[in-house]
Amino acid sequence: MDSKAILDYALFQLTPTRTRCDLVVFSGGFHEKIASGLFEPFISNLKFAKDEISKGGYSIKLHPPTNFAPWFTKATFERFVRFVSTPAVLERFVSIEREILQIESSVEANDLSKSNATVDEGIFRSYNFKNCKILCFPKLVSVYRK
């Protein structure tokens, strides 16, 4: 299949554990597997895929947003695969996951000690705002989604 071929759709075929996938592109009756590997780096960059995976199933189909989408090509998906597969992106993904775990454990620890600290001491403050929780430490503000 030519890289300039406009695609009918792309399909993530998931393993039963939903941790790995094959990315297959379809155009004019032809199909080609262009990637295989961990699924998490792909869904961390595709909100639609995150929403679909929560519904269950073992495949996620991506369609172009309109009938005329000249950018929806095999080359676009190849660039996307290179982007999510680069060591820097994978390393960043892993480091963000670690940071989230550290923040969560820090929040739990601070929630336990929060009852002993007063707000005036400036040790810990927590504000809820539209599905976000804002944590304020001296000279540091962190925001994370619930």
C-alpha positions as CSV (number, residue, x, y, z in Angstrom):
1,M,0.0,0.0,0.0
2,D,1.3,3.4,-0.9
3,S,2.1,5.8,2.0
4,K,0.0,8.5,0.3
5,A,-3.1,6.3,0.2
6,I,-6.1,7.9,1.9
7,L,-7.4,5.4,4.4
8,D,-10.9,4.2,4.9
9,Y,-10.1,3.5,8.5
10,A,-7.5,2.3,10.9
11,L,-8.0,-0.5,13.5
12,F,-6.3,-1.3,16.8
13,Q,-6.6,-5.0,17.3
14,L,-6.0,-5.7,21.0
15,T,-4.7,-8.8,22.8
16,P,-7.0,-10.4,25.4
17,T,-5.1,-8.6,28.2
18,R,-5.5,-5.3,26.3
19,T,-1.9,-4.4,26.9
20,R,-0.6,-5.0,23.4
21,C,-2.0,-4.2,20.0
22,D,-1.6,-4.4,16.2
23,L,-2.4,-1.3,14.2
24,V,-3.8,-2.2,10.8
25,V,-4.8,0.4,8.2
26,F,-7.4,-0.2,5.5
27,S,-7.7,1.5,2.1
28,G,-9.7,0.5,-1.0
29,G,-10.1,-3.2,0.0
30,F,-6.4,-3.6,1.0
31,H,-5.1,-3.7,4.5
32,E,-1.7,-3.6,6.1
33,K,-0.3,-4.0,9.6
34,I,1.9,-1.0,10.2
35,A,2.7,-1.5,14.0
36,S,2.6,-3.9,16.8
37,G,3.5,-3.4,20.4
38,L,2.3,-1.9,23.7
39,F,-1.1,-0.3,23.6
40,E,-0.6,2.3,26.4
41,P,1.6,4.7,24.4
42,F,-1.1,4.9,21.7
43,I,-4.0,5.5,24.0
44,S,-2.1,8.1,26.0
45,N,-2.2,10.2,22.8
46,L,-5.7,9.3,21.6
47,K,-8.6,10.5,23.8
48,F,-11.1,8.6,21.6
49,A,-9.2,5.3,22.1
50,K,-9.2,5.8,25.9
51,D,-13.0,6.3,25.8
52,E,-13.5,3.2,23.7
53,I,-11.3,0.9,25.7
54,S,-13.4,1.6,28.8
55,K,-16.4,0.2,26.9
56,G,-14.8,-3.2,26.5
57,G,-14.1,-5.1,23.3
58,Y,-10.8,-6.1,21.6
59,S,-10.7,-3.6,18.7
60,I,-10.9,0.1,18.2
61,K,-11.7,1.5,14.8
62,L,-10.6,5.0,13.8
63,H,-12.5,6.7,11.0
64,P,-11.7,10.1,9.4
65,P,-13.8,12.9,10.9
66,T,-15.3,13.8,7.5
67,N,-15.7,12.2,4.1
68,F,-13.0,14.5,2.8
69,A,-9.9,14.1,5.0
70,P,-6.8,14.1,2.7
71,W,-4.5,14.0,5.8
72,F,-6.0,10.6,6.9
73,T,-3.2,8.6,5.1
74,K,-1.0,5.7,5.8
75,A,1.9,8.2,6.1
76,T,0.1,10.1,8.9
77,F,-0.3,6.9,10.9
78,E,3.4,5.9,10.2
79,R,4.5,9.3,11.6
80,F,2.2,8.8,14.6
81,V,3.7,5.3,15.2
82,R,7.2,6.7,15.0
83,F,6.2,9.5,17.5
84,V,4.8,7.2,20.1
85,S,7.5,4.6,19.6
86,T,10.5,6.9,20.1
87,P,12.5,6.2,23.2
88,A,12.0,9.8,24.4
89,V,8.3,9.6,24.3
90,L,8.2,6.1,25.9
91,E,10.6,7.4,28.6
92,R,8.5,10.4,29.2
93,F,5.4,8.3,29.5
94,V,7.0,6.1,32.1
95,S,8.3,9.0,34.0
96,I,4.9,10.7,34.0
97,E,3.3,7.5,35.3
98,R,5.9,7.4,38.1
99,E,5.3,11.0,39.0
100,I,1.5,10.3,39.2
101,L,2.1,7.4,41.5
102,Q,4.4,9.5,43.7
103,I,1.8,12.3,43.8
104,E,-0.9,9.9,44.7
105,S,1.2,8.3,47.5
106,S,2.2,11.8,48.7
107,V,-1.5,12.9,48.8
108,E,-2.4,9.8,50.8
109,A,0.4,10.4,53.2
110,N,-0.5,14.1,53.5
111,D,-4.2,13.3,54.0
112,L,-3.2,11.2,57.0
113,S,-1.0,14.0,58.5
114,K,-3.3,16.7,57.4
115,S,-5.5,16.2,60.4
116,N,-2.5,17.1,62.6
117,A,-1.4,20.2,60.6
118,T,-3.2,23.5,60.5
119,V,-3.7,25.5,57.3
120,D,-1.7,28.4,58.8
121,E,1.4,26.2,59.0
122,G,1.4,26.1,55.1
123,I,2.2,22.4,55.1
124,F,-0.7,21.2,52.9
125,R,-3.7,22.8,51.2
126,S,-6.1,21.1,48.9
127,Y,-8.7,22.7,46.7
128,N,-11.3,21.0,44.5
129,F,-12.1,22.7,41.2
130,K,-14.0,21.2,38.3
131,N,-12.8,17.6,38.4
132,C,-9.3,18.7,39.3
133,K,-7.6,18.7,42.7
134,I,-5.0,21.4,43.3
135,L,-2.4,20.6,45.8
136,C,-0.4,23.5,47.3
137,F,2.9,23.0,49.0
138,P,5.3,25.8,49.9
139,K,6.6,27.2,46.6
140,L,5.0,24.3,44.6
141,V,1.6,23.9,43.0
142,S,0.6,20.6,41.4
143,V,-2.6,19.9,39.5
144,Y,-3.9,16.5,38.7
145,R,-7.1,15.0,37.4
146,K,-9.3,12.9,39.7
